[in-house]
Amino acid sequence: MNEAAGDAVSILREQLRTLIHAQLPSAQSIEVSNLAPLTAGNTRNAWSFDASWNKDGSTQTVGCVMLRKAEAGQLETPLIPEFEVIRSLWGTGVPIPRALWIDPEGKWVERPAFILERVAGTSDFPALLRPEGAEISRGVAEHLVEVAARLHTVDWKARGMTFLPATTAETAAAQQIEYWESLFRKHRMEPHPMIVGAFIWLKEHQPVAGRITIVHGDFRYGNLLYEGKRINALLDWEMVHLGDPVEDLTWAYRALWSPASVMPLEEFVERYSKLSGIPVHPDNLIFYRLFNEIKHTIISLTGAKSFNDGRTRNIVIADRAATFTSYLLQFLDWLPETHLRDAL
């Protein structure tokens, strides 16, 4: 570690001590140790550390992960709903880190951030997609079905999650279309008639949700911590909202991270419906498979625009706009109407 980096870590360590003291004013001898970066992600930068303090004559120690908002990136979502959902889900049986503290305005750590209790496990999804990892991947996929069923049957009203934007079975799809189309119009840097046509199709084929549930929004391999065949925690709740749970199921089966080689989507859906009691209509399934290709396209456009505007120096997302051709080709391949596919 060079001197400048060392100074930055020392400053952040002191900032974290101040944050923890503000959250635990009666705590004494607060210490922050083993502070180290985990990732420099596209939406959140993660830091691992251990925190300890004395209270009522005893020393308490907790392993922590701070998620601090990146300067700009592929998603620009507020932290408070994400943190509150994680806190509200604690104790429901959904594998989730324990929510500890939040700095919503970056008062203590320079940028908005929140801190979770550290959970053991790895998020290495490429290992799950390799042939030699098939046995473990199958076990993780089986547990992922259970996790999806548990998440989507949480009584979100009883857990106080009415702070999430309200929706209905009839309007859930329309609200998501409106949200992502607004981001498309904001972040596109050139004409994209194919994407415009895709939004037209989505508007004309909106399904009715079988149930309104918490939707993780980024439910997939890579956004979970696992040990062996078990999932210890779902991560990355930036896109959480109320909506049609089928959105999560189909997102999990996008080509970039799909467990289809060890569990076909049809089997996943069948297991899910038995466990959750939530029916999955074929119309909802095809709609959200198509919708998610466009959703990821807009995420890529947002990242490219952030770099182009100079709001981030993250070179990883600089060429994201070049990645969505495959998403649009998949959209075309799945379109049910041949005449529309030909027109687009």
Secondary structure, 3 states (H helix, E strand, C coil): CCHHHHHHHHHHHHHHHHHHHHHCCCCEEEEEEEEEEEEECCCEEEEEEEEEEEECCEEEEEEEEEEEECCCCCCCCCHHHHHHHHHHHCCCCCCCCCEEEEECCCCCCCCCEEEEECCCCECCHHHHHCHHHHHHHHHHHHHHHHHHHHHHCCCCCCCCCCCCCCCCCCCHHHHHHHHHHHHHHHHCCCCCHHHHHHHHHHHHCCCCCCCCEEECCCCCCCCEEEECCEEEEECCCCCCEEECCHHHHHHHCCCCCCCCCCCCHHHHHHHHHHHHCCCCCHHHHHHHHHHHHHHHHHHHHHHHHHHHCCCCCCHHHCCHHHCCHHHHHHHHHHCCCHHHHHHC
